[in-house]
Amino acid sequence: MTVVTNGTPSSPLSLTSHSLYPRSPIVVLTSTRVVITLPDDSLVVTPATVIISPQSGKILDLIPSVLPRSAFPGPAEYIDYGKKLVLPGLVDAHVHLNEPGRTEWEGFWTGTRAAASGGVTTVVDMPLNAIPPTTTVANFELKLAASRGQCWIDVGFYGGVIPGNADHLVPLVEAGVRGFKGFLIDSGVEEFPAVSSSDVDLAMRTLRDVPTTLMFHAEMLPPITASVGDAVQQSHPPLAPQGELSAYNTFLASRPPSFETYAVEEILSLSHLAPNLHLHIVHLSAAQAIPLLRKAREAGIYITAETCFHYLGLSAEEIEMGDTRHKCCPPIREDANRDVLWEELTAPDSCIRTVVSDHSPCTPELKLLPEHLAPEPEPVLEAPPMRHTDSGIDMTAPEDGRDEPEQGPGEERQTKMTKTTEPNGAEKQQQTVVKVDKDGAVSCASSTSGDFFAAWGGISSVGLGLPILHGAAVERAERGKTSGVPDIVDMVRLCSQATAAQVGLSHRKGGLKVGLDGDVCVFDDEDEWVLQSGDMKWRNRCSPWEGKKFRGRVRETWLRGQKVFSYGGQNGGFVGGRPVGEAITEKRTA
């Protein structure tokens, strides 16, 4: 029997000796199937015993066998998980927590609890849709203040690239952000405008020698000339809809794959400005961009991409009329496109290095769901005035003096107008009345219900990634697919090891290895279940995953040697009664 101490084998362990470990309590987790990281950073499934110090939060030892409780006579919490999978905690490198400013959409408390319930031990928060966005150090400090005492898991942060904030980028790195994101198309919220080619040029020059990742929402309007240049800032709406606004195919046709390939080509054309800077495409949807990225990587350009659970688990063909829960940008594409994404996940030197949630929630009324799809009303936080230009739709305040239905006792109302462009070019306005009754319950009456163009785009799924990915991979194998079928080691690589590396956290996160944080996900890959509304832990229970059947369920989540979630336990499964997560603000060095 060999003990792996500090990454190297040592002498056999006496079953009555506890001398290798501190006299303070330890946590011992064992299983016949543990995904561990070897000294060369490769991953392997093996019987193993993981020994963690809850005091330091670090993994003390990894023993490549299942040791009995009697091997640890001192103070130890010992759990044998049998054949359940013991994995490193997942690192979801693309999450919108929206606090401060839009906590009625999501917040640190609810968002990190949802993540913890799915084996995610670290999320990295996007710079929008919080108000203010994380585009200056002062704004970052406001976000950090809002996070204190609310995080059930560890949280890292991205900064934003917007026109005019280039001088804030390096100070944000010094303050601890893990990377930056910019939009090449309208973001949908006015406080986070799109960047032009000259803005990208300046950002690349500013960050060229800085250890960080520069990421892009890679959609771009069709160029009029050979170079889009600064015209991208004009924020023209996407292609005018041709068909019923409640038909998903109408929306899909308005954001074709060319939007993504134009954007990727623009980024690649500027990559020579910062040859050592890690460039990254967020939420890649269009398979047509893969050959461009592969060719660039072969030429030595340091660029990677991520895709999302919804692009792998959902397809355009299955989206019903008016089911705007599926709306996101870039859009969910056809099944044939999805198949190419799966193939790329396991391809040699794949350009898709990570899979993330892009958890981007909003309040249910902004989804403009038809009545038969709308979730049960729940108490909501007071919402600030909201204007967005998602999909070229201008959400504006109502005109003064507009007639409204009679208001009930104790009821508050917000009226919103949507402006759409008809196929003949004519503009059309429609009214939405959002009602909040005296008990705080929300309902929505709208002539735009089911309108994919007027609805807010974004999908809620943080904490569901492992069941989605595992279940879909099993289904692919059952359909006879022989490639593009990731195994559990691939899933750990895509959702933990590589996501940690993407944000410079490989020295702490992303693996079960001596010296790393004792972050653990216990996964029962045989459990089959259907997601119900009550299973959703995020703030607003509105998601296209509702009613979907999953294979595999997270049973426990451990953060730095402390159990934070146990499925079926008291308090919704959340252990300890208080959050123990931390904001990660250490300066990135790799």
C-alpha positions, 0 to 999 in steps of 0.5 A: 500500500503506497501513500502519495504525500506531496505528490510523490510515493512514500513508505507504506502506511501503518493501519494504526499510525496517524503520524503523517497527519496533524493532531487536529481533525481531518476529513477522510473521503474514500471511494472505489472511483475517484478522479485524481490529478497525477503529477503530470496533470493528467487525470485518472479514475482510481480507488482512492482515499482523499485526506483533507485538513478543514483547518487549512482547507488543503488536501493533505494526502491522496492514497491510491486505495480504499483505506478503512476507518481503522487507519485513522484512529485520531480525530477524523470524519470518515466517509466511504462513498462506495462506488459513487464518483468522488470528483474535484469541485467544479469551477464554473467560469461563466456566471452572472450573479447580478449583484449589486443592482439587479438582485431581483434577477439573482444574487450572491446568496441564491446563485452560490447556493444553486452552484453548491447544490450541483457540485460547483465549488467556485464560480467566476462572476461576469462584469454585467448585469450588475449595476454598476458593472465591474469596469473600474476598481471603484465598481469592483469594490462595490461588488466585493462589499455586496458579496461579503457574508453571502457566498456559499462557495468561492467566487472569482470575478471578471472585469469588463472592457467597454469604450473608454475604460482602458486605463482601468484594466491593469488596476483591475488586474492588480485588484484581483480580477481573473480576466476581462470580457467585452461585447462585439455586439449590443450587450442588451444593457446600456451600462455595458456598451459594445466595444469597437475594433479600436477599443479591442486594439487598445485593450490588447495593447494594454493587456499584452504583457499582463497575466490575464484572459481577454474574452469576447462575446463573439457576435458581430453584425454583418460588415458593410466593408472589408473591416467592420471597424468602429461601425459595431458601436452603432448597435443596429438591431440584428436581422429584421425578423421574417415570420412569427415573433413567437416562432423560435426559427424566426429568432434563430434566423435573425442571429445566423452563424455568420454573426459569430464567424464575423466576430471571430475573424475580427478578433483574430485579425487583431491578435498579432497585437498581443501574441502572448495574451490569452484570447477566449471566445465565450459561449461558442454556439456556431460550429462554423467558427470551429475551423477558424479557431483550429486554424488560428491555433495551428498558426500559434495564436493563443486563443480558446473557446468555451461552449455551454451546457444548453448548446450541448443539451438542447436543440432548436428543433425541440423548442416550442412556439413561444417558449422564450425560456430558451432564448439566449444569445448566441442562440441554441442552434440545430441538432446537426450543429450541436453534434459538431460541438460534441465532436469537438469536445473530445477531438485532439487539441480541441479549440473548445477547452471548457464547458460552462453554464453562462447562468444568466437569469432574469425575473420571469416577467422579462421572459414574456412567457405565455400563460401556460408556461409561466412559473407560479408567482413568487415574492420578488425584490423591488426592481429598478427601472429596466431598459434593455435592447436585447435582440434589437428590441427597445424596452422603454417606459410607457407614454404619459397618460396611457390608459391602463386597466383598473388597478386592484387594492394594494396592487403596484404596476409597472408598464413597459413598452416594446418596439419591434420592426415588422418584416415590411420595416414598420415599427410596432409598439406593444404594452406589457403590464407587470402587476405586483400584488400586496403579497409581492406576487408577480404576474404579467399580462402582455400582448407580446407573450411568447415574443422571442424578440421582446423577451430577455435572453439568458438561461438559468442552469448553474449547478445543473452542468454535471447531470446535463453533460453526463446524461447527454453523453450517455444518451449519445452512447446509447444512440450508437455514437462512437465519437464525441462522447466524453467520459467522466475524466473528460467532464472533469477536464472540461468543467474543473481543471481547464476552467480553473486554468482559464482564470489562473487558479490551477494552483488552488482549484480544479483537481484532487491533488496534494496541496490544492483546496479540498473542494469535492463533488460527490456524484451518483451517476446512476440516479435518474430524476426529472427537474421540477420547479422546486429543485431550482435553487437560484432566485427565479424558478424559470428555466428551459431545463424544467421537466427534463430528465437527467442521469446523475445527481450531486449528493454532496459538495465540500468546500475546502474540507467543509461540507456545504451541501448534502442532498436531502438534508435539512435546510434544503441540503445546505449545511452549517446554516451559514455560508463559508465561501470567500471572494477570490481577490488574490492577484493573478500570476499565471 
